[in-house]
């Protein structure tokens, strides 16, 4: 390959990288296209088999319920841990610690809602 062709090839490659963001963007697009194809195949398969679709839906509901229960358990652990931390703190800073925890919890709730 001549020097002129190498320069043109490098310019073309760098232009493609600027446009497409390198191979990462192309791989991301390919992954999204594959995911879309898989989703469509799953939907077709479930629509063709109402019994399987109902079974799958029920399993998803159980899974969702379990995730909510897991989040509740994590919250209760955090709450108990905070209470334990306050009780283990020296008495002269327990009130200040309670106020700080309350402020932080209110901030988290506000951010969540």
N, C-alpha and C positions, 0 to 999 in steps of 0.2 A: 504494500500500500504506500502510495506516495505521501510526502509530507503534507501536501495540499489536501489530500483525501483524509488524512488523520485529523487535520485541523477542522475540516468540515464535519467529520464524524463526531469529534469532541463537542463542537458547537451544537450539533443536532441533539446529542445525548444530554448536554447541559440544559438545552431548551426544553426537552421532554421532562427532565427532572423538575425544572421550574414550574411547568404546567401541571404535572401530575404529582408533584411532591415526592418523587423517587418511587421506589418499588413498594414502600409501605402503603401508599394510597391505593395502588393497583391491587395489592393483596387484600386490603380492606374491602374494596369493591367486589373482588372475587368471593371473599367470605360471605358478604351480604347477599350476593346472588345465589350462592350455594344454600345459605340459610333460607332464603325465600323459596327456592325449589323444594327443599325438605319440608317447609311449612305447608306448601301447597299439596305435596304428596300425602302428608299426614291428614290434612283436612279432607282430601278426597277419600282416603281410606276410612276415616271415621264416618264421613257422610254415607259411605256405601254400606256400613255395618252399624245400624242404630244401637244394637245391644253393646257392641264394643265402645261406641261413643258414650253411652250412658255409664258404663263401667269406668271409663277414663275420666269422665266428669266427676263421678263420685270419688274416685281416688284423688283428684285435684282438690275437691272440697275438704277431704280428710287432711291432705297435706297443708292446705291453707289454714285450717283450724289448728293443726299442730304448730305451725309457724307463729300464729297469734298467741297460743299458749306458751310457746318458748319465749316470746318477747315479754309476756306478762311475768314469767318466772324470772327472767333476767332483771326486770324492773324491781321485783320483790327482793331479789338478792342485793341489788344496788341500794335499795331503801334500808334493808337490814344492815348492810355494811356501813352506810352513813350513820345510822343510829348507834352502831357499835363503835364507830370511830369517835363520835361525840362522847360516848360514855367513857372511852379510854383516855380522852384528852384531859389535861388538868382542869379542875373545876373553874379556875379563873378565866379560861378562854372558851368554855363550853358554849356560852351564849353567843359569843362572837362567831364561833364555828357554825352554830345553828343558823345564824343570819346569813352567813356566806353560802351555806348549802341551799338555803331557801332562795336566795338571789339566783344562784346557778340553776336550780331546778326551774324557776320561773322563766329564765332565759331560754332554757332548752325547750320548755313547753311553747313559749312564744315562737321560737324558730321552727318548731314542728308544725304548729297550726298556721 
